[in-house]
């Protein structure tokens, strides 16, 4: 399956490669922001610790949701 995806990646247009890059970039942005909110104690958000942890966790879950949805929607289709 991975080899089919790699072969399909080589055939992607410039627009599709750009969208792939943007999808991975925003996954990393949401993941990093969630981890920063959880572990950086002096972040200027004025939130209680419980709300800060829940908000960071929500961002991490959202990042993985976007990641899975992006790669499930862009799986290569087999042409007969």
FILUM-346373 format. One line per field, with one value per atom (N, C-alpha, C): residue in one letter; atom name; y, x, z. Coordinates in Angstrom, 2 decimals, decimal comma, padded with zeros to 5 digits. Layout:
code [A;...]
site [CA;...]
y [Y;...]
x [X;...]
z [Z;...]
END
This chain:
code [X;X;X;X;X;X;X;X;X;X;X;X;X;X;X;X;X;X;X;X;X;X;X;X;X;X;X;X;X;X;X;X;X;X;X;X;X;X;X;X;X;X;X;X;X;X;X;X;X;X;X;X;X;X;X;X;X;X;X;X;X;X;X;X;X;X;X;X;X;X;X;X;X;X;X;X;X;X;X;X;X;X;X;X;X;X;X;X;X;X;X;X;X;X;X;X;X;X;X;X;X;X;X;X;X;X;X;X;X;X;X;X;X;X;X;X;X;X;X;X;X;X;X;X;X;X;X;X;X;X;X;X;X;X;X;X;X;X;X;X;X;X;X;X;X;X;X;X;X;X;X;X;X;X;X;X;X;X;X;X;X;X;X;X;X;X;X;X;X;X;X;X;X;X;X;X;X;X;X;X;X;X;X;X;X;X;X;X;X;X;X;X;X;X;X;X;X;X;X;X;X;X;X;X;X;X;X;X;X;X;X;X;X;X;X;X;X;X;X;X;X;X;X;X;X;X;X;X;X;X;X;X;X;X;X;X;X;X;X;X]
site [N;CA;C;N;CA;C;N;CA;C;N;CA;C;N;CA;C;N;CA;C;N;CA;C;N;CA;C;N;CA;C;N;CA;C;N;CA;C;N;CA;C;N;CA;C;N;CA;C;N;CA;C;N;CA;C;N;CA;C;N;CA;C;N;CA;C;N;CA;C;N;CA;C;N;CA;C;N;CA;C;N;CA;C;N;CA;C;N;CA;C;N;CA;C;N;CA;C;N;CA;C;N;CA;C;N;CA;C;N;CA;C;N;CA;C;N;CA;C;N;CA;C;N;CA;C;N;CA;C;N;CA;C;N;CA;C;N;CA;C;N;CA;C;N;CA;C;N;CA;C;N;CA;C;N;CA;C;N;CA;C;N;CA;C;N;CA;C;N;CA;C;N;CA;C;N;CA;C;N;CA;C;N;CA;C;N;CA;C;N;CA;C;N;CA;C;N;CA;C;N;CA;C;N;CA;C;N;CA;C;N;CA;C;N;CA;C;N;CA;C;N;CA;C;N;CA;C;N;CA;C;N;CA;C;N;CA;C;N;CA;C;N;CA;C;N;CA;C;N;CA;C;N;CA;C;N;CA;C;N;CA;C;N;CA;C;N;CA;C;N;CA;C;N;CA;C;N;CA;C]
y [-001,19;000,00;001,25;001,24;002,41;002,64;001,56;001,72;002,29;001,92;002,51;003,99;004,37;005,79;006,56;005,97;006,63;006,80;005,77;005,88;006,92;006,99;007,98;009,38;009,51;010,82;011,39;010,54;011,02;011,57;011,12;011,57;012,80;013,30;014,42;015,71;016,55;017,84;018,77;019,91;020,88;021,35;021,51;021,92;020,86;019,59;018,51;018,38;018,58;018,53;019,70;020,87;022,04;021,78;021,20;020,91;019,84;018,89;017,90;018,58;019,48;020,23;021,05;021,72;022,55;021,69;020,52;019,62;019,17;018,80;018,38;019,56;020,73;021,93;022,30;022,29;022,65;021,59;020,31;019,28;019,58;019,91;020,22;021,48;022,47;023,71;023,44;022,71;022,42;021,53;020,56;019,68;020,47;021,32;022,12;023,10;023,73;024,67;023,97;022,79;022,03;021,64;021,18;020,81;022,03;023,16;024,39;024,80;024,73;025,13;024,19;022,91;021,96;022,12;022,21;022,12;023,46;024,52;025,82;026,51;026,50;026,99;028,50;029,25;030,71;031,30;030,52;031,05;032,05;033,21;034,26;034,03;033,05;032,77;033,06;033,24;033,49;032,43;031,17;030,06;029,23;028,60;027,62;026,44;025,67;024,54;023,50;023,23;022,22;022,65;023,91;024,40;024,44;024,78;024,83;023,42;022,42;021,04;020,53;020,86;020,42;021,08;022,38;023,09;022,55;022,29;021,70;020,32;019,51;018,17;018,21;019,17;019,33;019,70;020,57;020,93;019,73;018,90;017,72;016,72;016,50;015,59;016,13;017,44;018,06;017,92;018,04;017,88;016,48;015,45;014,09;013,81;014,42;014,28;014,84;016,02;016,62;015,77;015,24;014,42;013,16;012,47;011,25;011,54;012,60;012,94;013,35;014,06;014,50;013,30;012,36;011,23;010,19;010,11;009,20;009,74;011,04;011,62;011,66;011,58;011,68;010,35;009,23;007,93;007,72;007,08;006,85;005,87;006,11;005,20;004,31;003,07;002,14;002,30;002,47;002,58;001,23;000,81;-000,51;-000,44]
x [000,82;000,00;000,86;001,92;002,80;003,49;003,90;004,57;003,62;002,34;001,36;001,20;001,23;001,09;002,31;003,50;004,73;004,71;004,28;004,21;003,18;002,07;001,05;001,56;002,39;002,93;003,78;004,52;005,38;004,56;003,32;002,47;001,64;001,77;000,92;001,35;000,38;000,68;001,27;001,71;002,30;001,28;000,04;-001,02;-001,25;-001,29;-001,51;-000,34;000,90;002,06;002,05;001,61;001,51;000,47;-000,66;-001,69;-001,22;-000,43;000,15;001,08;001,92;002,82;002,04;000,98;000,18;-000,53;-001,01;-001,66;-000,71;000,51;001,50;001,93;002,09;002,49;001,46;000,19;-000,82;-000,99;-000,77;-000,74;000,34;001,53;002,64;002,38;001,74;001,43;000,46;-000,64;-001,61;-001,01;-000,20;000,44;001,40;002,22;003,17;002,44;001,40;000,64;000,00;-000,56;-001,14;-000,11;001,05;002,11;002,65;002,75;003,20;002,23;000,94;-000,06;-000,03;000,22;000,24;001,50;002,66;003,91;004,55;004,21;004,81;003,97;004,47;003,68;003,46;004,38;004,27;003,70;002,97;002,34;001,27;001,22;000,29;-001,15;-001,82;-003,21;-004,19;-003,72;-004,58;-005,68;-005,29;-006,24;-005,86;-006,85;-006,57;-005,82;-005,13;-004,36;-005,24;-006,40;-007,29;-007,76;-008,14;-008,60;-007,46;-006,27;-005,10;-004,78;-004,84;-004,58;-005,66;-006,91;-007,99;-007,88;-007,55;-007,42;-006,24;-005,11;-003,96;-004,27;-004,95;-005,34;-006,31;-007,23;-008,18;-007,46;-006,46;-005,70;-004,93;-004,38;-003,65;-004,59;-005,75;-006,74;-007,20;-007,41;-007,83;-006,73;-005,48;-004,37;-004,37;-004,54;-004,56;-005,81;-006,92;-008,15;-007,94;-007,35;-007,07;-006,10;-005,08;-004,07;-004,70;-005,51;-006,16;-007,15;-007,92;-008,91;-008,23;-007,12;-006,41;-005,85;-005,22;-004,63;-005,65;-006,77;-007,83;-008,50;-008,61;-009,26;-008,33;-007,02;-006,09;-005,41;-006,02;-005,45;-005,56;-004,56;-004,62;-005,72;-006,32;-007,36;-006,75;-007,16;-006,65;-007,46;-006,75;-007,41;-007,41;-008,55;-008,64;-008,29]
z [000,00;000,00;000,00;000,79;000,85;-000,48;-001,13;-002,42;-003,47;-003,40;-004,32;-004,07;-002,79;-002,46;-002,93;-002,79;-003,23;-004,74;-005,45;-006,90;-007,32;-006,60;-006,91;-006,60;-005,56;-005,19;-006,31;-007,00;-008,08;-009,24;-009,36;-010,46;-010,11;-008,88;-008,47;-009,15;-009,38;-009,97;-008,92;-009,37;-008,46;-007,41;-007,82;-006,89;-005,82;-006,21;-005,24;-004,28;-004,78;-003,88;-002,90;-003,36;-002,48;-001,39;-001,75;-000,76;000,23;-000,23;000,68;001,68;001,19;002,05;003,07;002,62;003,52;004,57;004,18;005,13;006,22;005,84;006,83;007,69;007,08;007,83;008,90;008,54;009,53;010,61;010,26;011,29;012,31;011,83;012,74;013,55;012,95;013,67;014,81;014,54;015,59;016,68;016,28;017,26;018,15;017,55;018,32;019,24;018,75;019,58;020,76;020,53;021,63;022,67;022,23;023,17;023,91;023,23;023,90;025,00;024,70;025,69;026,89;026,66;027,77;028,62;027,99;028,75;029,09;028,40;028,68;029,75;030,98;032,12;032,09;031,54;031,58;030,30;029,56;028,35;028,77;028,16;028,62;028,18;028,76;028,41;029,53;030,76;031,92;032,04;031,98;032,10;033,32;033,92;034,96;034,33;035,17;034,66;033,99;034,55;033,95;032,56;032,42;031,12;030,12;030,57;029,70;029,18;030,06;029,66;028,69;028,97;028,08;026,71;026,69;025,41;024,61;025,26;024,58;024,05;024,85;024,41;023,24;023,28;022,18;020,89;020,97;019,78;019,22;020,10;019,65;018,99;019,58;018,98;017,63;017,55;016,29;015,22;015,63;014,68;014,10;014,95;014,44;013,62;013,96;013,17;011,77;011,67;010,36;009,57;010,26;009,60;009,01;009,79;009,30;008,18;008,34;007,32;006,01;006,13;004,93;004,16;004,85;004,15;003,75;004,41;003,95;002,70;002,58;001,41;000,21;000,43;-000,70;-001,01;-000,60;-000,94;-002,44;-003,02;-004,46;-004,82;-005,94;-006,43;-007,49;-007,50;-008,50;-009,77;-010,86;-012,14;-012,82;-013,31;-013,95;-015,41]
END
